[in-house]
Amino acid sequence: MSPTHPVAPVRRALLAVAALCAFPAAAAAQADGAPIPVNRGPHLAFVLESRLEAGGDRVATVQFEDGSEQHVVSGQGATFAAGAQLRPRVGSPFAVRATAGVKFMTTKATNADIYLLRVPLELVGTYDFAGDFHVGGGYVRHTALRLPSCIPSATAKSQPMPGLRP
């Protein structure tokens, strides 16, 4: 067991007391009927994203012992990302979102670990219309590409791809 730093419990206790004091004050301010101040400045929000994507160019073809094959495709995979979204003010239809994540695609191989892994970086501007409809555009870059080059009991035929560099 590692010794606990003596300041850590004190910090936790102070944070707990501050939180307990802040909640009744906030509830009392709203109970008075006083107007809640409106934030008219920039609004920053935390973003979590997940998506499934298909399509793209063939990066490699994996041939299996039974004669079947599977293509490793550049745009295919599951993406999980986190980042931030900035609006000029609360309620504005304009927003800019920046995220970084992980995109993963695997094959059906049972005797080898064959996958394509990359880190997508995105900077996207959006405009929100009525309802849940919005339009956006921006910049996406896939970095840190990983595709195993040594695959036991299978062969990979790789084709050159402009813009993709391991």
C-alpha positions, 0 to 999 in steps of 0.5 A: 500500500502506498502512503496517502498524502495528508493534503488530499483528504483536506482538499476533498473535504473542502470541495465537499463543503463548498459544493454543499454551500453552493447548492442551497444558495443557487436554489434560494436565488431561483426561488426568489423569482429573480431573473436568471442572468442570460449568458450572451457570450461565447458558449463552449460545450463538451462533445462525444461522438460515435459512428459507423462508416462504410466505403472508401478505397481498398488499402489491402486484400487479406486472403484466407486459407479457405480461398476467401478474401476480405478487403481492408477499406480506408473509410470503413470502421467504427469511430469514437471521438471527443472534443469541444463545440464553440458557439458565438453565443447561446442559441446561435445557429452557428457552431465550430466543432473540433474532435479527436478520436480513434477509428478501428476496422478489423477483419474476420481472420481467426488466426491473426490480428489484422486491423486498420487503426487511425486517429481522425482529427476534425474541425467542422463548422455547422449551421443549425436549421429548424428541428434537428437538421444541420449542415456543415463542412470542414477539415478531417485528417486521419493520422497515426495509421496502423496496418500490420505488415507481418501477418502469419498464415495469411497474405496481404496485397497492398495498393498504394494510396495517395494521402495515406501514409503509415 
